Amino acid sequence: MRVTVLGSGTAVPTPDRFPAGYLVEESGRRILIDLGPGVLRRLPQVGLGLEDIDAVLLTHYHTDHCADLAALLFGLCNPRYAARRELVVCGAQGLHELLAHLTAAWPWLARHEYPRRFEVIAPGHHRVAGFDVEAIAIEHTDASLGYRIRSEAGATAAFSGDAVACDALVPLARDAELFICDSAFPGAAPGPGHMTPTEAGRAAAAANARRLVLTHCYPECAGHDLIAEARAVYGGAIVLAEDLQQFELG
């Protein structure tokens, strides 16, 4: 299973980080975790097109995590995608309302010749486009989900989405080979609704995660050693996320 960081940034534009988006690939199947604005532009950079995406999992409905859903649906209106396989879009309560609002603003998003399905999922285990997915409620908004995705070989990648430090992060990242966690602000300048690297490190340590990836970095992180902050409380491998970075899982 391969995980690619498509966007490690936030709603505040920076030259090197797109807003949130991650790609998980295994055995010819591909699933996106979040679709921040601009994330779709990363797909051609890793050799993929809209026809290659089987499913989308949205962690929550803030714009920097889902704005490119409209771009995806509009792009798929093109007749070249009429014969593509089913697209599945999953998220917490509010997904159908989001689709209704997008379609009210842009009625042509309702057009599609390919099969597609929008599914509200609750916390628990799910099978999504051939992937084993566990959704876990995370504290950030009233409809925030973190995701555990398990490979055929048994490795797990965990995605916090945006989060505050909360007990749910431990089962989310339990024994995960890869834990991609919100580390939006340095400890010297914490921000509301998000975590610091120290908090991410504590969650990774409590969960016995093997590798921690610090992501969703606001510009306030510039000039701070985020890895050192996490290292003070967590002894596993730590990586500062970069766009187009890839991880191979067993």
N, C-alpha and C positions, 0 to 999 in steps of 0.2 A: 504494500500500500504506500502510495506517495502523497505527501501533503505539500502544497505550494502556497506560499503567502502571496496573494494577489494585491492585498492592501493592508498595510500595517499602521495607517494613520487615522485621522479623525475628520470632523467637519471643518476644522480650521486648515485651509490649504497650505501645503508645504511642497517644495519642488521634488522631493524624493519619496513621498509616501502618499498613496491613494487612500481613501477611506476604506472601511473594513471589508475584507473579502478573502476567502480561503477556498482552495480547490482540493478535493480528496479524490484520488483515482485508484482503482483496483480492477484488474481483469477486464479492462475495456469499459468499465462503468465510471461515471464521473458525477460528483455531487458538489454543489457550491454551498458554503456556509457564509451567508450574508452577501449582499449586493449593494455596497456603497456606491455613490456616484463615481463613474469612471472605471469601475472594476471590470466591466465587460471589455474595455480596451486592452486589458492585460491578456485576455484569452489568445489573441493572435500572437502575442509575444511568447507564449508557451506552445504554439503550434496547434491551437484549437479554435473551433468556430462554435456558433450557437447550436449547431446540430449535434455537437458532442456532449452537451450537458443533459443529464438524465433527471436531475432533481435539484431543488434549492431548499435549504433549511434556513429560515430567518430566525435569528436570536431574539429580535424585538423590532419595533416599528419606528424607531428614530431614523430620520432621513439618511444619516451617514451609514446606515446599515441596510437600507432597502430601496433607495431611490432608483437604482438601476433595474429594479423589477419592471418598471414602466418601459425602460429602454429595451429590456429583454423581450417583453411581450410585443412591443412595436416591431422590433427587428424580426421576430418570428412571423409577422404578418406577410413577409416577403414570400412569394410563391415558391422560391427555391427550397423552403423548409416544409412544404406541404406533406412530404412523405416521411418526415422524421418520426422517430419513436415518441412515445408518450413523455410529456414533461410533467413532473410532479412538483408542486410548490407546497411546503409545509411551514406552519408556524403556530403560535399560540392563539388564543381567542383574539379576535380582531382582524384576522386574515381576510375574511370575506368582506368585512367593512372596508378594509384598505383597498381591495380589488374594486369594490363598488365605487369608491371615491375616485380612484384612478380612471375608471371607465367613464364616470360622469364627466370628468375633465377632458378625457381623450377617448371618445366613443369608439374609435377605430381599434383600441386595444382589445375589444371584444371579438374581433375577427380572428379566426384561426381555422386552418384546414387540417392541422395535425391534432392528435389527441392530447388533452391536457387536463390536469386535475389539481384542485386546490383543497388541501386537507388540513383542518385544524387538529393538532395533536396535543394530547395531555401528557403530563409527566409519566414516564414509563417506557417500556420497550416497544420498538416499532421496526418494521421491515420497510425500508424506503429505497426503491429502485435497486433492489438487490443488496443494499447495505444493512448491517445490523446497527441500529441507532437507538440510543437511550437518551430521552429528553429529561432534563432535571430543572425544576423551577429555580431561578436565580434572582437574587434581590438587585433590582435596578429600576425596572418599571413594573406595573401590575401585570404585564404580559411578557416576561423575559424568560427565555429558556437557554440553558447550556446544553451542549450535546457531547455524548460519547459515541464514537464510531469505532467499531471493532473490525479488524481485518480478518481475512480467512485464516491466517496463521495465528490469530489470537492476540495480536498487538492492538492497543487502544490509543486513539488520538482524542483528546478532550479539548473542548472549546468553551471558554467561559462566556463569550460575548462581553458586553459591558456588564460590570458588576461592582458591588461594594463587598467588602470583606464579610462573608457570611458562612454559616455552617455547611450550606449545600455545596460549597466548592470542594469539600473533602470527598464525598462520594462521587462527585463529578470526575475528579482527577485520580481516584484511587488506583494505584499501581499502573497508571497510564505511562506508556512509553514516551508520549509527547503531550505536554499540557500547554496549550496556547492561552495565555491569561492576560486580561486587562491589567496594564501597568501604566496608566495614562499620565500620571503626574509624579514627579520626584517627591521624596519624603519631605524635602524642605519647602515644597509648595503644593500640598495636597489639594485636590479639587473635589467638589461634591459629586456623588454618584459614581465614583470610580475608585480604583485601587492604586496604591503605590507599589513599587517593586518589593519593598519589605513585606507588605501584606500578601502579595502574590507568592513570595518565597515561603512565607509561613504556611499558606495553603498547600503549596507543593510539598513541603516537608511533612505536614500532617497527613497528606494523602499518599506519601511514598511514591510520588511521581518520579520517573527516571530522568526526564529532561523538561526544563521549563523554558518556554519562549515568551519573552516580555513583548507585548504588542499594544496597539492603540495609543501611540505616543503623541501627546500634544507638544506644541513647540516649547512649552515650559521645560520639557525634558532636556533640551539642548544644553550642553555643558555639564551635565550631571552623569556620574558613573552609575547607571541603573543596575548594571550587573553586580557591582560591588555592594549596592544596597540589598539586593536579593541574596547575595552570597553570605551576608552576615547571619542569615537565618536558615539557609538551605544549602545542603552539601552536594546536591546533584549537579548535572550539567545545566548551564544557563546560556541562553542565546538571546541577543537583542534582535528582534525581527527586522527583516529588510524585505521590501517588495521584490518578488520573483525568487525568493529563497525557497529551496526545496529540501524536504526531509523524507528519507526512505525508512519505512517501518517494516519490521518482520511480519 
